[in-house]
Amino acid sequence: MIPQFVTVFCILSAVIVISQLVRLSEILVTFGLSVENLFLPFLFILMPFVSIIVPIALLFAVLLGFSRLSADGEYSAMMAAGYSLKRAMIPVLFVATAAYAIAVMSSVYFESWGRRETLKFYHRKAQTELDNMIKYRMKEGVFQDDFLGYVLYAEKISSDRSHLENVMLAPGRDSQKEHFTLLAPAASIDGSVEAGDLRMTFTYGIIYTAQPSSSEVSIMKFKKLDLDLLRIFRDQVFGPDSEEDDYRNFGPLDLWNYIQKMQASTEPRDHDTYLKARFLFHQRFGMPFACFAFALLAMVFGIQDERKGKSHAYLLSSLVIVLGYILIMTFKYWAEKDLISAPLGAWAPQFIMLGFAIFLVYQRNRLPPSESVFDLRHIPILNRLKRKHAK
């Protein structure tokens, strides 16, 4: 099972990495293609998925192991020698416990660490890129059409790149912003990229605003206008949902303190965030528990009648993953809408799947391999009802 687990884990990780290429393509184009820009972001992005990959990898690892036992006739020989499925379940539970420990460590610690390191990495790269843009790309008397999505023109630029004269700023060609043109006799760039506070200040300027559907032009004069260049660049590259104070970036202790803080708030928006953060705290411990249910289900699916073929087992395993996901998302929705408590929403799906898995192990242990565990004739409760009805 262990070699199969490592193999499936690597394959699923590669699939996750490939699925993120579209998401990261724009950032790679912005920062350049290098080993660091490829390897580190993929490593950080993979961390939140490890707690999901591990149970699925364990399911297919156990499935492949027991399918091999069944296909080679070794399981039948074990049964003939008095080696029951319950005894075979012991090493599976040991492996499932180790997989749960890996998954819960990843979910509780590495997931938030990966999210934080992703932001730090991209912001560090963004700072370097913005610093290079200001120091080397800005040229006096030249229209720069890639200045944070704007067109920038300055008639004169000081040698230290901090003062500009006769400045114009307007949205770029691909911008969805309102059409405007900003003119100012002077502008200055204050702060630094390293300090995380880089601003461009225009003084005594005029903004001309025009609507595409109208010929009217609005004019606004101002004494001072500040632009947070670092914030604009981050939003342009990462989007508005990459805030560093996102509760998903918190470790267990910080997340718990955040939950207590949100619980004391009276704002409706904070209450919604509190429900989501509370569920996430319990989900980080509950989600990896699927390792036990998946491992037991894989044992049952792996021991199949050869007449049904191996595809039957893979089909059942895929169905379990889909139904398990639906079950988990349903309870998550109920918990985040405050219809049920967060611990119930996080743990109930796991115990439902585990109970179903234990029942199938019981069925498989008492039935020959040629009999289906899903056959209604072999379900004890239905048999008792039939007997009472016959009497």
Buried (B, 14 or more C-beta within 10 A) or exposed (E): BEEBBEBBBEEBBEEBBEEBEEEBEEBBEBBEEEEEBBEBBBBBBBBBBBBBBBBBBBBBBBBBBBBEBBBEEEBBEBBEEEEEBEEBBEEBEEBBEBBBEBBBBBBBBBBBBBBBBBBEBBBEBBBEBBBEBBEEEBEEEEEBBEBBBBBBBBEEBEEEEEBBBBBBBBBBEEEEEEEBBBBBBBBBBEBEBEEEEBBBBBBEBBBBBBEEEEEEEEEEEEEEBEBBBBEBBBBBBBEEEBEEEBBBBBEBEEBBEBBEEBEEEEEEEBEBBBBBBBBBBBBBBBBBBBBBBBBBBBBBBBBBEEEEEBEBBBEBBEEBBEEBEEBBEEBBEBBBEBEBBBBBBBBBBBBBBBEBBBBBBBBBBEBEBEBBBEEEEBBEEEEEEEEEEEE
